[in-house]
Amino acid sequence: MTGRPAPQSSRERQETTMRPVDSLVFEAVSHCGNWVCRAVRQWERIAGVNVQNRLRVGVVGLGFAGRTALEAFSELPDVEVVALAGLEKGTLTSLGEKHDVPHLYERWEDLLETDGLEAVSIGTPTQLHAPIALKALEKGLHVLCEKPLARTVAEGTAMVEASKKAGRVLNVVFNHRERGDVAVLKHQIDEGLLGRVYYAKAHWMRRNGIPGMGGWFTNRELSGGGPLIDLGVHILDLALHLLNEPKVNTVSANTFAELGPRGRGSAVPNANTLGSAFEVEDLATAYLRLDGGGALQLETSWATYRAPGDNFGIELFGTEGGAKIEVQNYSNVDTLRIFTDVGGVPAEVKPATGAGLGHRAVVQEFVKIVQSGDWAAHNGSEALVRTEVIDACYASAKAGREVVLNG
């Protein structure tokens, strides 16, 4: 590993001896409100101490992904966001002031040089995921990366190998598996309520949802693809997660670009931030054959002529029961149905689910893993499987034939 020596980890710092007064402050701060925490953090910076042994994190990106991560990390008493990077100067300054971030940078390269940094959260356009992660891991930093892992299998593989070589955590943000309805359904599946699930259908469909016509999302070089890599990777993750990670053997896919190239279907009317052509698909469908004889159908779009909305979900068919999650416009109310037989009569169950923590759960789990010191199993390999499947879908659509994975 090149670069400066890895900074002392929060776990290692916890092994140092606290002065009695620091112990008292640590106990008090662990139960404090946000304004007290901010005051204590300011005092710590002046005094040059870190009585809470907080994990020092830097956040790259000022868009939705970056802001969501910044808020989630800032809420945790055992974390300090010490650096923030992004190109929008006004947003950078306002977010830095709001969350009391001491070091603000326009360049992510400069953020990685922040003294004492231990982990970095990447919430940038997809083409920057690999460069930032590779450099961060080389410096001995832990990495939380927004989905997808990377644009291609080659980039994703390099990231996973860098994580293994550095002995540092590489996790990817798949926040929808942290929904309450998904957690309840996962429990029911693991308890055997559905029996053996042999077929699944997952979808994410929008009426007008192209995220910025002419922006980085619709530029193939910057994004890696359209709704398949953007939304499809989420529903693919949900399906594989619920089905206990079956291997995908073959993929047969089609992609279409019918509305976007004609300037239709944009989520932001008249948006054209880069001035580039619409270079990606606006609808994709794929049929996946799974190890063990099961099958999975994926369907995803940014723009189609259908009922208004931004809707996603999954339907499972098992030998002893079935289930369906249908989410309309990101709702978390009354979204789960389980189908079974009671006394030989068809029955439908509507479990109470709750919202779940979403992004916050992903950030909390990342922090927990880093602070545990048990890092070996968290190297991005699971996220790489998703990238391999998405890559195969694009290859299948381009070639007009089925693509074989796993040998």
N, C-alpha and C positions, 0 to 999 in steps of 0.2 A: 504494500500500500504506500503510495506516495503522498506528498503534502505534509502539512504540519502534524505533529503527534496528536492522536485522538484526545479530545478534552476529557477531563475526569468525569465519569458518569455520575448521575444523581445517586445511584446505588452505592458507588464508591465513596461519594461525599458523605453519605449517611453513616459510614463507618468511622468518621472522624468524631472526636469528642466535643460535645457542645458545652459551652460555659453555662452555668446555672441560669443566668439571666436570659440567655438565648433559648433555653428550654422552656422557660415561662412564656416568652414571647411566641414561640412556636405553638404552644398549646392554645394560647389566646387567639392567634391568627387563624388557626385551623377552624375556628368557629365564627370568624368575623364576617361582616358584610362587605360588599364590594368596595365601598369608600374607605373602610378601615384597611382592607388589603392593599389598596392603592397607596395609602399613606405609609404603611409599613414597607412596601416595596421601594418607595422613594427614600425612606430612611435607610434601608439596606444599601441602596446605591451610593448614598453619601458616605455611609460607614464602611462600605466595601465588604459587607458580609452577606450571607444567604442562609438565614437561620432556619428556613423551612426546607432547605435542600430541594428546591423546586427544579423541575426539568426546564431547561432553557431552550425555547423554541423560536424559530424564525418562520415567517409565513411569506410565501411568494405568490403574488397575484392579488388584484383588487376587484375582480369581478365577483359573480355570485359564489363560485367555489372558494375563492380566497377569503371573502368576507365571512362566509359561513364558518370556515375553519377558524378564522381569527376570533369570532365570537365564542365558538365552542371552547377553544383553548383558554381564552381570557376568563371564562367562568370557573375554571378549575383552580382551587387553592394551592395545589401542588405543582402548578405550571406557571412559568413567567414567559410571556411573549417578549423577547428582547429585541427583535428585528422584524421589519416589514419592508417588502420591496414591490414596486410597481411603477409603471410609466406615467400614470396620471397624477401629476403633482398635487393638484387640489385635493383629490380623493386620498392620496397618500398622507397628506398633512392632516386632514380631518379625521381619518381613521386612526392615525397615530396618536392624535390628541385624545380622541374618545377612549381608546384602550390603553393609554399611557405607555406606548411603545417607545423606548428610548432611542433606538437606532432606525432611521428611515433611509431607504436607498431607492434609486431608480433602477439600478442594475442588480440582477440576482447574483451575479458574480461577486459583487461587493458584500452582499448579505452573507454569503458563505464564509467570508473572512471575519465575521463578527467574533470578538473574543469571548470564549466560554460557551459558544453555541454547541448544542448537543443534538438537536433534531430540526428538520425542516419539513414544512408542509407545502406541497406544490399544487397550486390552483391556477394553472396557466393554460393557454392553448396547447393542444396535444403535442405539437411538434417540439415543445420545450420540455416535455416530461423526461425524456431520456437524457438530454444534455445536463439538466439540473440534477437529476437523480444520480447519474454517474459521477459527477463532480462531487456531490455531497457525500456519497458513499466512499469515494476515494479519500475524503477528508475525515472519515470516521464518524460521520453523522448518520443518525437514523432518519428514515424517509417515510412520510405519509403522502401518497400521490393520489390526486383526483383520478377518477376513471376516465377513459380506459387506461390501462397500464401504459400503452404506447400505440403508435400508429401501425406498427408491423411486428411480426414475430421476431425479426432480427433485432429490433430495438428492445423489445421486451426481454428477450433472452439475455442480451447484454446487461440489462438492469438486474435481472435475477442473479446472474453470475457475479456481478459486482457486489451484490448483497452478501452472497455466500463468501466471497473472497474477503470482504471487509469484516464479516462477522457482525453485521448490523441489520436492524429491522427494515424491511421494505413491505409496507402495507398499502393497499389500494382502497379507495373510498367506494364501497358498494353499500350505500346508506339505506336502500329500500328493503334489504333483508332485515333491517332493524325496525321495521314497522311492527305494530302490535298484532295486526292480522296475520302477518307472515310468521311471527313467533308462535302464535297459537296453532296455526296450521302445521308448522314444523313439528311441534310437540305431538299433535294428533297422528301425524305420519309415523314419527319415531315410536309411538305407542302401538302401532299396527292397526289403527282404526280403518285405514283405507286398504289394508292388505298390500299386495304387490301392485305398485303403480306402473302400468304398462304403456300409457299414452298421456301426453300433456300438450296443451296449447297455451302459448304465452303471446301477449300482444302489447304494443304501445302505439296508439293511433291518435293523430291530431288532425283537425280540420284545417286550421291555418296556424302552423307552428314552426315554420322555417326560422331558425334563430339568427336573424340578421342577414338579409339578402346582400350578397357581395362581401360579407365579412369573413372572418377566419373559418367559421363553421362550414361555409360553402366552398372553401378553397381546398382542394384535395391535398395539396402539399402541406398545408398547415394543420388540417384536421385528420387526414387519413381516410375520410369517408363521410357519409351522410347519416341518416337516422339509424342505420344498422350499427355503426360503431358508437354512435352517441346514445341512443335509447335502447337499441337492441342488446347492447352489452349488459344493460341493467336487467332486462327480462331473462336473458340467458343466464345471468348469475342467479336470479331468483329460482329459475327452474332447476339448475344443477344443484343449488344449495338445498332445495326442498327434496330433491330426489337422491340426496346423499352422494353427490359427485360421481355419477356414472361416466364412464369413458364414452366419448363421441367417436363413432367409427367412420361414418360417412356423412357428407353434407351435399344437399342439392338445393341451389338457391337461384333466385331471380332478383334483379334490381331494376327499378324504373325511374326515369327522370322526365315526368310529363308536365308538371305544373311549375316547378322552380325555374327551369330555363325560359319560361314565358313570363316570369316576373310575378307569378301567382303563389299564394300560400304563405306569404311572409308573416311572421309574428309581429314584426315592426314595419308598418307600411313605409315604402320609399327608402328603406335603409340600404345603404350601399357604401359601407365604410372603407372598403379597400378598392372598390371599383372592379373587382375581378368577376369573371363569368361564373355562372352556377355550374360547378364542376363535379358535383356528387349526385347520388341518387336522392329522390324524395320519398320512395317507398321500396321496401325490401321484404321478401318472404323466403323462408328456408325450411327445409325438412331434414331433420337430423335422425340418423339411426344410432341407437345407443347400445352399449355393451349389455348383453343379457336379453336382447330382443325388444326392448322398449323403443319408443319414438317420441320426438319432440318437434312441434310445429312452432315457428316463430313468425311474427308478422309485425312490422313496424313502419311508421310513416311520420314525416313532418307535415305533409300536406296531401289531403285527398278530399274528394267530394263525398262527404259523409255528414252525419249529425255533428253539430258544433261540440267542441270539447277537447280536452287533453286527457285521454283515458288510457289506463293500462290495467293489466290483470293476468291471471293465469287460471287454467282449468285443468284438473287432474282426474284421471280415470283409473281406479284400482279394482282389484278383484273382490274387495269387501265394501267398498264405498268410493265416493267421489267428493270433490271439493272445488269451489270456485271463489277466487278473489276478483272483485270488479271495483276499480277505483276510478271515480269520475272527478276530474279537476282536483286531484290530490286530496280528496276527502279521506278521512279515517273513521267514518261513522257507517255502520251497517254494511260492511264491505265483504264479509266472509260468509259463505254458505257451505255446509257439509251435508252430503246426501248419503243415506244409508237405508237399511230396512229395519223396522221394529215389528217383531211378530209377523214377519212376512209381508208387512205393509210398507210401501215407500214412505220415507220420512225425510224432512229437511230440518236441519239444526242451524240456528243463527247464534253462534257463540259471541259473548261479549269480548271485545278485544282491546280497546284502548288505543292510543295513538302510537306508542313507541317513541323512542328518542332519536331515530334517524341519524343525522350527521353527528349529533352529540354523542351517541353511543359509539360510533366509529372512532371519534377522537378519544373518548374515555378508554376504549379498549386498546388503542395505540399507546396511550400513556401508561396504562397498566402493564402492557407487555414490555415496554422499554424499562420501566422501573423494576420489573421482576428479575431482569437479567437473563431470562430464559428466551433467547433470541433465535436459536438455530432453525426452528420450524417456520419462522416468519420471514420468508425471503421473496415473496411475490409469486411463488410457483403456481398458486391457485389462480391468481389473476392472469398469469401467462396462458393457462389453459383457455380462458375466455378469448384472449387475443388470437390464439391458434385457431379457434373455431370461427371467429369473425373473419380472419384472414382467408380461411378455407371457403367461407361463404362468398366472399368477393371473387376468389379464384374460380369457384363454380359458376357464378353468374357470368363472368367474363368468357369462360370456356364453353358455356352452354352444356355442361355435363356434371355428373356426380364426382365429388372429390373424396378420396379416401384419406383418413387420418390414422394415426397410431399404427404405422407400418403399412 
